[in-house]
Amino acid sequence: MDTPVALDISLEVEGLSVLLGRSGEGKTTFLRALLGLLPARVEPWGHLPTEQRPLGYLPQGYRLFPHLRVWQNIAFPMRGGDRRQAALELLERIGMARFAEQYPAALSGGQQQRVALLRAIARKPKLLLLDEPTSALDPQTRDEIIAALSEESAIFSIPLLVVTHDVSICAAAQRMAILQEGGIQAVGEPAEIFARPPNPQAAQMLGMENFFTGRIEEKLSQQEYLVRIHSRRLRATGMADHSPGEEVILGIRAEHVLLRHAKDTDAENLIVSEAVEWHRQPLWQRFVTAAPFSLRGRFLAQDRSDPPRTLYLQLPAEKLLLWKKR
């Protein structure tokens, strides 16, 4: 017997919008419900059969017909008129008319994805739905696809809703939302959500690496608190209203951990610790410090000298975020 899935999702889509969630959160189920492939209460097109809903859909993978030329793949959903000319006009608008007579196998992965996107656009939908469009792509192709999504949304004036677990797509989006536990936990501009994730799980999904358990000692202002972690008192920014004595989770992104000098002993939220790991990369140097403050940090690798063993690290209060511990 089928088991109902509890999803309560309401979104306003504009331009390129991203619904971000981990695997198993129900992203694909949500799309299938919108399309009418699953029974669900859906607005505004829930009263229409699947074939009449003004939606375009790009599933995982390209799903191009290998025996059809590029223009034939794009023209497949078209009706009436000169289908070839209409397909060529779509290709011309994104600078790919020269590939019209090619077969999909002759195209790069990024080009195949763009053709698949044009085929979905050929139906003239009011909303285009994409399911994990960068799944299993190499970094170069992924970046090409992300750029194409943003460009084609603008060219054709069709809003795109991308459901994905790939955080990198969010950088090109006008809006994003986080799907967790069957509902939307945050929605807004990507920069706002990256700066203030709604909970530790979302912060981790967005790339935050450092988390600690602490206890509120004092409320300094509406969103500022003194928090005790181990033997230290640190100033942090709250994500909700907290009370003295409350146990909380604190987090900070690796790139927000600042490397200071030994003379900066009066710097706020200064942690002195020993480095136990160093990883030199072409652009970054990454480090991990010893317990009890096991911090991960990174900085631009401009200095090629051997890194120091004792590190003086500042955790800026406005970047050190805290959430209620569940």
C-alpha positions as CSV (number, residue, x, y, z in Angstrom):
1,M,0.0,0.0,0.0
2,D,1.3,3.5,-0.9
3,T,2.4,5.7,2.0
4,P,1.4,9.4,1.9
5,V,4.3,11.8,1.9
6,A,3.8,15.0,4.1
7,L,5.0,18.0,2.1
8,D,3.8,21.5,2.8
9,I,5.5,23.8,0.3
10,S,4.6,27.2,-0.9
11,L,7.0,29.1,-3.2
12,E,7.1,32.3,-5.2
13,V,9.3,31.6,-8.3
14,E,11.0,34.4,-10.1
15,G,13.9,34.2,-12.6
16,L,16.1,31.3,-11.6
17,S,14.9,29.9,-8.3
18,V,16.4,27.0,-6.4
19,L,14.7,24.6,-4.0
20,L,17.7,23.1,-2.0
21,G,17.4,19.9,0.0
22,R,19.3,16.8,0.8
23,S,18.5,13.5,-0.9
24,G,15.3,11.9,0.4
25,E,13.7,15.2,1.5
26,G,11.0,14.9,-1.2
27,K,12.3,17.3,-3.9
28,T,11.4,14.9,-6.8
29,T,8.1,14.0,-5.2
30,F,7.3,17.7,-5.1
31,L,8.0,18.1,-8.8
32,R,5.9,15.0,-9.7
33,A,3.0,16.4,-7.6
34,L,3.2,19.7,-9.5
35,L,3.2,17.9,-12.8
36,G,0.1,15.8,-11.8
37,L,2.1,12.5,-11.8
38,L,1.2,12.0,-8.1
39,P,-2.1,12.6,-6.4
40,A,-1.7,15.8,-4.3
41,R,-3.4,19.1,-3.5
42,V,-1.7,21.6,-5.8
43,E,-2.3,25.2,-6.7
44,P,-2.8,26.9,-9.1
45,W,-3.0,24.0,-11.7
46,G,-4.2,21.1,-9.5
47,H,-7.6,21.0,-11.3
48,L,-5.9,20.3,-14.7
49,P,-4.8,16.9,-16.1
50,T,-1.1,16.5,-16.5
51,E,-1.0,17.2,-20.2
52,Q,-2.8,20.5,-19.8
53,R,-0.7,21.9,-17.0
54,P,1.5,24.8,-18.4
55,L,4.7,23.3,-17.1
56,G,7.9,22.3,-18.7
57,Y,9.9,19.5,-17.1
58,L,13.6,18.6,-17.4
59,P,14.2,15.3,-15.4
60,Q,17.7,14.1,-14.3
61,G,19.8,13.2,-17.4
62,Y,19.3,14.7,-20.8
63,R,16.7,12.2,-22.1
64,L,17.4,13.3,-25.7
65,F,16.4,11.0,-28.6
66,P,19.7,9.7,-29.9
67,H,18.3,8.9,-33.4
68,L,17.0,12.4,-33.9
69,R,19.0,15.5,-34.9
70,V,19.2,18.4,-32.5
71,W,16.5,20.4,-34.2
72,Q,14.2,17.4,-34.3
73,N,14.7,16.9,-30.6
74,I,13.7,20.5,-29.9
75,A,10.8,20.3,-32.3
76,F,9.4,17.1,-30.9
77,P,6.8,18.7,-28.6
78,M,5.8,21.4,-31.1
79,R,2.6,21.4,-33.0
80,G,1.7,22.9,-36.4
81,G,3.5,25.4,-38.6
82,D,7.1,25.0,-39.7
83,R,8.5,23.0,-36.7
84,R,12.1,23.0,-38.1
85,Q,12.2,26.8,-38.5
86,A,10.7,27.3,-35.0
87,A,13.4,25.0,-33.6
88,L,16.2,26.8,-35.5
89,E,15.0,30.1,-34.1
90,L,15.2,28.8,-30.5
91,L,18.8,27.5,-31.3
92,E,19.7,30.9,-32.8
93,R,18.6,32.7,-29.7
94,I,21.3,30.9,-27.6
95,G,23.9,30.8,-30.3
96,M,23.7,27.1,-31.1
97,A,22.1,27.2,-34.6
98,R,25.3,25.6,-36.1
99,F,24.5,22.4,-34.2
100,A,21.0,22.0,-35.6
101,E,21.9,19.0,-37.9
102,Q,24.1,17.2,-35.4
103,Y,23.0,14.2,-33.4
104,P,23.2,14.4,-29.5
105,A,26.2,12.1,-29.3
106,A,28.3,14.8,-31.1
107,L,27.6,17.4,-28.4
108,S,29.3,18.0,-25.1
109,G,27.4,17.3,-21.9
110,G,26.7,21.0,-21.4
111,Q,25.4,21.4,-25.0
112,Q,23.1,18.3,-24.6
113,Q,21.7,19.8,-21.5
114,R,21.0,23.1,-23.3
115,V,19.2,21.3,-26.1
116,A,17.1,19.4,-23.5
117,L,16.3,22.7,-21.9
118,L,15.2,24.2,-25.3
119,R,12.9,21.1,-25.9
120,A,11.2,21.9,-22.6
121,I,10.9,25.6,-23.5
122,A,9.4,24.6,-26.9
123,R,6.2,23.8,-25.1
124,K,5.9,27.5,-24.1
125,P,5.4,26.7,-20.4
126,K,4.6,29.3,-17.8
127,L,7.0,27.6,-15.4
128,L,10.0,25.3,-16.1
129,L,10.9,22.6,-13.6
130,L,14.3,21.1,-13.4
131,D,15.3,18.0,-11.3
132,E,19.0,18.0,-10.3
133,P,20.3,19.4,-13.6
134,T,24.0,19.3,-12.5
135,S,23.9,15.8,-11.1
136,A,27.0,13.7,-11.9
137,L,28.6,16.5,-14.0
138,D,32.2,17.4,-14.0
139,P,32.9,20.9,-12.5
140,Q,33.5,22.6,-15.9
141,T,30.2,21.2,-17.4
142,R,28.4,22.0,-14.1
143,D,29.5,25.7,-14.3
144,E,28.5,25.8,-18.0
145,I,25.0,24.5,-17.1
146,I,24.5,26.9,-14.3
147,A,25.4,29.8,-16.5
148,A,23.1,28.5,-19.2
149,L,20.2,28.2,-16.8
150,S,20.5,31.8,-15.7
151,E,20.9,33.1,-19.3
152,E,18.0,31.1,-20.8
153,S,15.7,32.1,-18.0
154,A,16.4,35.7,-18.9
155,I,16.3,35.2,-22.7
156,F,13.0,33.4,-22.8
157,S,11.4,35.2,-19.8
158,I,10.4,31.9,-18.3
159,P,10.8,31.3,-14.5
160,L,12.9,28.3,-13.7
161,L,12.5,26.2,-10.5
162,V,15.5,24.0,-9.9
163,V,15.3,21.3,-7.2
164,T,18.8,20.2,-6.2
165,H,21.2,19.3,-3.5
166,D,24.0,21.2,-5.4
167,V,24.7,24.3,-3.4
168,S,26.8,25.9,-6.2
169,I,23.6,26.6,-8.3
170,C,22.4,29.0,-5.6
171,A,25.1,31.5,-6.5
172,A,23.3,32.2,-9.9
173,A,19.8,32.2,-8.4
174,Q,17.5,35.2,-7.7
175,R,15.7,33.3,-5.0
176,M,16.3,30.1,-3.0
177,A,14.5,28.0,-0.5
178,I,15.6,25.3,1.9
179,L,13.5,22.1,2.1
180,Q,13.8,20.2,5.4
181,E,11.5,17.8,7.2
182,G,8.7,18.2,4.7
183,G,8.5,22.0,4.7
184,I,10.3,25.2,3.8
185,Q,12.7,26.3,6.5
186,A,13.9,29.5,4.8
187,V,13.2,31.4,1.6
188,G,14.8,34.6,0.2
189,E,17.8,35.9,-1.6
190,P,20.8,33.4,-1.5
191,A,23.1,35.9,0.1
192,E,20.7,36.4,3.0
193,I,20.2,32.7,3.6
194,F,24.0,31.9,3.4
195,A,24.6,34.7,5.9
196,R,21.9,33.5,8.3
197,P,20.9,29.8,7.8
198,P,17.8,28.8,9.7
199,N,19.3,25.9,11.7
200,P,22.6,24.0,12.0
201,Q,21.5,21.3,9.6
202,A,20.9,23.9,6.9
203,A,24.2,25.7,7.8
204,Q,26.1,22.4,7.3
205,M,24.3,21.9,3.9
206,L,25.4,25.4,2.9
207,G,29.1,24.6,3.7
208,M,29.6,25.5,7.3
209,E,32.2,23.3,9.0
210,N,32.6,24.4,12.6
211,F,30.0,23.7,15.2
212,F,30.1,23.8,19.0
213,T,27.7,23.3,21.9
214,G,27.5,26.2,24.4
215,R,25.3,27.8,27.0
216,I,23.9,31.3,27.1
217,E,25.4,33.4,29.9
218,E,24.1,36.8,29.1
219,K,21.9,38.6,26.6
220,L,23.7,41.7,25.4
221,S,21.1,43.1,22.9
222,Q,18.2,41.9,20.8
223,Q,20.5,39.5,18.8
224,E,23.8,39.5,20.7
225,Y,24.7,37.0,23.5
226,L,27.6,36.0,25.6
227,V,28.0,32.2,25.3
228,R,30.2,29.9,27.4
229,I,32.0,27.2,25.4
230,H,34.3,25.0,27.5
231,S,36.2,27.6,29.6
232,R,35.7,30.6,27.2
233,R,33.1,33.3,26.9
234,L,32.4,34.3,23.3
235,R,30.1,36.9,21.9
236,A,27.8,35.5,19.2
237,T,24.8,36.5,17.0
238,G,21.5,34.8,17.8
239,M,19.1,33.4,15.2
240,A,16.2,33.5,17.6
241,D,15.3,34.7,21.1
242,H,17.5,33.0,23.7
243,S,17.5,33.0,27.6
244,P,20.4,32.7,30.0
245,G,21.1,29.1,30.8
246,E,19.8,27.8,27.5
247,E,21.9,25.3,25.7
248,V,22.7,26.4,22.1
249,I,24.7,25.3,19.0
250,L,27.2,27.8,17.6
251,G,28.6,27.7,14.1
252,I,31.1,29.6,11.9
253,R,32.2,29.1,8.3
254,A,35.9,28.1,7.8
255,E,36.6,31.2,5.7
256,H,35.3,33.5,8.5
257,V,37.9,32.2,11.1
258,L,40.5,35.0,11.0
259,L,44.3,34.3,11.5
260,R,45.8,36.8,13.9
261,H,49.2,37.6,15.3
262,A,50.5,36.8,18.8
263,K,50.4,40.5,19.6
264,D,46.6,40.7,19.0
265,T,45.8,39.4,22.5
266,D,43.1,41.9,23.0
267,A,41.1,40.9,20.0
268,E,37.5,39.8,20.8
269,N,36.7,36.1,20.6
270,L,40.4,35.2,20.3
271,I,41.2,31.4,20.5
272,V,44.8,30.2,20.9
273,S,45.3,26.7,19.7
274,E,47.7,24.2,18.2
275,A,47.5,23.2,14.5
276,V,47.2,19.5,14.1
277,E,46.6,19.4,10.3
278,W,47.7,21.7,7.4
279,H,46.6,21.2,3.8
280,R,48.2,23.4,1.2
281,Q,46.1,23.9,-2.0
282,P,46.8,26.1,-5.0
283,L,44.6,28.9,-3.8
284,W,44.0,28.1,-0.1
285,Q,45.7,26.9,3.0
286,R,43.5,24.9,5.2
287,F,44.0,23.9,8.9
288,V,42.5,22.0,11.7
289,T,43.3,22.8,15.3
290,A,43.5,20.7,18.5
291,A,40.6,20.0,20.9
292,P,38.7,21.3,22.8
293,F,38.3,24.0,20.0
294,S,38.7,21.8,17.0
295,L,38.4,24.6,14.4
296,R,38.6,24.3,10.6
297,G,39.8,27.4,8.8
298,R,41.2,28.5,5.5
299,F,43.0,31.5,4.1
300,L,44.4,32.6,0.8
301,A,47.8,30.9,0.3
302,Q,49.7,34.1,-0.5
303,D,52.5,33.3,2.0
304,R,54.3,30.1,0.9
305,S,56.4,29.9,4.1
306,D,55.9,27.0,6.6
307,P,52.7,27.7,8.6
308,P,53.1,28.3,12.4
309,R,52.2,25.6,14.8
310,T,50.5,27.9,17.4
311,L,47.6,29.7,15.9
312,Y,45.9,32.9,17.1
313,L,42.4,32.7,15.7
314,Q,39.5,35.2,16.0
315,L,35.9,34.2,15.6
316,P,34.1,37.5,14.6
317,A,30.9,37.9,16.6
318,E,28.8,38.8,13.6
319,K,29.9,35.6,11.9
320,L,29.6,33.4,14.9
321,L,26.0,32.3,14.8
322,L,23.9,30.4,17.3
323,W,20.7,28.4,17.3
324,K,18.6,26.7,19.9
325,K,19.7,23.1,20.6
326,R,16.9,20.7,19.8
